[in-house]
Amino acid sequence: MRVFDPPPGPVGGGHEQVVFCQHRPTGLRAVIAIYSTARGPALGGTRFYPYASEDDAVADVLALSRAMAYKAACAGLALGGGKAVILGDPARDRSEDLLRAYGRFVQSLGGRYYTACDVGTRVEDMDVIAQQSTFVTGRSTRYGGAGDSAVLTAYGVFQAMRAATGHLWGEPTLRGRRVAVEGVGKVGHHLVEHLLADGAAVVVSDVNEAALERARGLGATTCSVADLPGSDCDVYAPCALGGSLREEVVPRISAEVICGAANNQLATPGVAQALAQRGILFVPDYIANAGGLIQVGDEALHMDSGGFRFERARAAAGGIYDTTLDILRAAQADGVAPQVAADRLAERRLAGGAGARDLLLPGGAALAGPAAGR
């Protein structure tokens, strides 16, 4: 394991710690990035992905860990932000020995970082990692964990979408609206269920034909990935990988609201302004998709006090509705894009987050962090 000092500037600046992990016997290569522990231990999932290069992996984990810190702060959680990536193809490279080796690296950070599921990892992987580390969330319910965080991620996105439609059109419902969902994996599939139950018409796209077939079974129609951004819709929901909202895509979008589950949806900072100039209401991704973090955060913060409770976590994820409204109203009052209003809120909370109480970690270790306040 080696520790990397992030360079100054917009890519690496602000991170507390970046750790490179390598275990040659299992082929493990991983990077763990901790953006902030000002409000509590850094929590964020582990992404298992075949990056083209180590530089690509580092760029991804730095951006994702920052977003996790902002997400936790805006959600009012007593948690910081971190993220991890494992370099490789999970279909080919995943093994119990590799996951256990990774768990030992997570444990070596002493509770500064808690892991969870992300792209390429699953609940069963967290159970294996937990054999070597006490700092694991998103474990299966049989072991007292929160299970699949896609459930509350989708629920939170639906609440954010309701808030955005209420803010823009006066009624917090998708009834009678047409919603385009890009990516119908675990989160996108659950989101489609919520939308259809609320009375929306839903069109979806995905590179996976099996995922499309499942969505058709729910009652959604399908569209090609290339054509979906320009399809006739009221709301556009990016729920695949990040960076799909590019400047050249913005002129094609017919939706008046963009609200989805994908992380880091804006390919460049300038896209937020381009959307605002077209009058498209963009709900910042780390506001909308915080439900999954709230779910695994409930598990992390209650390990020593009764464990995870789904109804408590679901009630907290329902608060994404109010948070979204607060952000949209602040943006309107200040004459800025919602992304700017959300960043300002997160940065205020991170700057003011030192030491209101101690968070007790499993095993009795203490990490300074404040109570989760608004």
Buried (B, 14 or more C-beta within 10 A) or exposed (E): EEEBEBEEEEBBEBBBBBBBBBBEEBBBBBBBBBBBBBBBBBBBBBBBBBBEEEEBBBBBBBBBBBBBBBBBBBBBBBBBBBBBBBBBEBEEBBEEEBBBBBBBBBBBBEBBBBBBBBBBBBBBBBBBBBEBBBBBBBBBEEEEBBBBBBBBBBBBBBBBBBBBBBBBEEEBBBEEBBBBBBBBBBBBBBBBBBBBEBEBBBBBBBEEEEBBEBBEEBEBBBBEEEEBBBBEBBBBBBBBBBBBBBBEBBEEBBBBBBBBBBBBBBBEEEBBBBBBEEEBBBBBBBBBBBBBBBBBBBBBBBBEEEBBEBEEBBEBBBBBBEBBBBBBBBBEEEEBBBBBBBBBBBBEBBEEBEEBEEBBBBEEBEBBBBEBEE
